[in-house]
Amino acid sequence: MKPSRTQGARRDGSGGPSTRLLPVTPFDSRCMPASRIATKRALAIAVAVLACGGCAHVPNLHDDPTNAQVKIDAMHDRDAEINQLLDNADRLRQESQFDAAARSVYMATELDPASERARKLGAMIEQDRKHLGILQEADRMMQRGSYAQAADRVHRVLVENPANAMAQRMQRELDEKRRQQHAERDDKLAASSIMRTPVSLQFRDANVRMVFEALSRTSGLNVIFDRDVRADLKTTIFVQNASLQDTVDMILLQNQLDKKQMNANTLFIYPATPAKELEYQELKVRTFQLSNVDAKQIQSLLKNLLKVKEVVIDERANTVTIRGTPDMIKVADEMIAAQDLPEPEVMLEVEVLEVSHERMSQLGINWPNTFTASTPSTANTWGALHHLPVNALNVSGLSATADFKLTDTDANLLASPRIRARNKEKARIMIGDKVPVISSSSTPSTSGPSFTQMIQYLDVGIKLEVEPQVYRDGDVGIKLNLEVSNITNTIQSGNSQGLSSLAYQIGTRSASTSLRLRDGETQIMGGLISDEDRRNANKVPGLGQLPLLGRLFSDHEGDHKKTEIVLQITPHIVRPQVAADADTQEVWSGTDVNVHADELRLDPVALNAEAPAATPAADAAARPKARPVPGSVGGGTSGASAASALGAAATRALPSPESGAFGQMPAAPRTTPPPEPYGG
């Protein structure tokens, strides 16, 4: 029956609709079936349980301060909230939102005032805020062209925080600007240096000192000789339109001399002996930070190839510090750049599948091997035995057992590991168990031998060892060793002292191979099959060998076990092999005695393309006139006449100022008149 609502007066007596329900007929449960009553009771109980569960109170630290579990849960919740706040602060710091990052750190310190991470992160935020202002100032200086001041401020930031990304980027820009400025300055110095002056010489068996004296008079080159330079050194040289720098190097090489350039037009010449090189040769110290190659390998490389004597390595920082000539350091830099390359890496996907099938059967009747017949205890005389009937004998052990057993066992063992390995480095995978092997040993002593037990562990299972090698064409060579072992028998023994020994009989299958695969190519290796078939029959002699009835007097056991192992391997190149730059693959290193960064050449100095073309008549008029000099080409002159001849020959070989390689060269100042040739 549905309740009805009454339209009319309110409950307070006023007019309007009323929500009062009319009386209903009382409910009689006896009129409802028993199944419906049970269902309603179950629903009522479920509702009551849910209501009680919803009203359950979760305990907190204030309710029970001594509850250890509640304390641990509260600490975990607090640490999680602090870590979330600090992670957010670190992210905001990296985005240069320092105010928001500082607020997150402040909220974390409110939860844990003693948080060391919050303290460090707050200090990093303040440091980054200060560094940002310094870098902004450095950026304004770079825009004004004040690179030195900008570099000073960037260096200050990198000293305090070497990982500052903005400072690193600005440092790279400043280094590039500095290299450009140095290159422009070197070009200007080279253009104004007299060492680039083109010369043409024709001398035979001429004294070295007089050759340099003639070059000094004609080109303005200042030459200072060491006191140990021999005065009887001679040279023969015929060059046309070669630079003064290359010509001087050739003359020095012929006579085992070396030079030290004091300034743009001054040379100090000394014998190229180890003692003089130690005395005059200026050395530099350079530290190389290695990223991929071992410092010991670079040390061996520099000592063997460049004959560098002073090499110091730091294995902890993986740095190499050398001391040598600028040319030696330049060559070492290029050699290290060719060696310090990232090692290739390979991701190997390996799947090892072992499929085992075993079928055991035991069918037949197992008859006893022996039986026992005994007489009654009263028959203890020969007469009693003579009259003893056959059925009076006691017989035991004549029971037989019927066997009807057939067992099938299938097992699949799958291992699919992924391992990342570097180039030419071994990676090992072991999937299995470590089983203990217990052994005992005795130690003799005066009171008798003492026994000691030792436990060693043996790896049993699947052992895989791979060594990849990445090739330039994208192939991957793999040296592979696979071993699968299992326990086939347990051997246990003991001694008189009560100590037991435990050993295992291990069955092993192994395979070793070398293969070369393409990137992503899958190779499946199978054939590691073990097939065992054992059969055993227990028969009653004579009866068990009958053609058909023999099955009733025999028991047959069969054991067939077959195991196959399949290996699947797929290489994926994660980091390919990187080749060295073409500029560093082949570098000049000088001679076996002296290391030079450039080869010794006599390249012709090109004439200035922008100079106006001169007619032969004008060129002849502009060229200094010199009278023929006896012996200027051939030998035979000496003393003052030789010096005059050398001076005249160098004067004839000197080009006009208008035809210089770097524009018009200033005339060399003269304090004395040019020497007169021999013979007036």
Order of alpha helices (4+ residues) and beta strands (2+ residues): beta-beta-alpha-alpha-alpha-alpha-alpha-alpha-beta-alpha-beta-beta-alpha-beta-beta-alpha-beta-alpha-beta-beta-alpha-beta-beta-alpha-beta-beta-beta-beta-beta-beta-beta-beta-beta-alpha-alpha-alpha
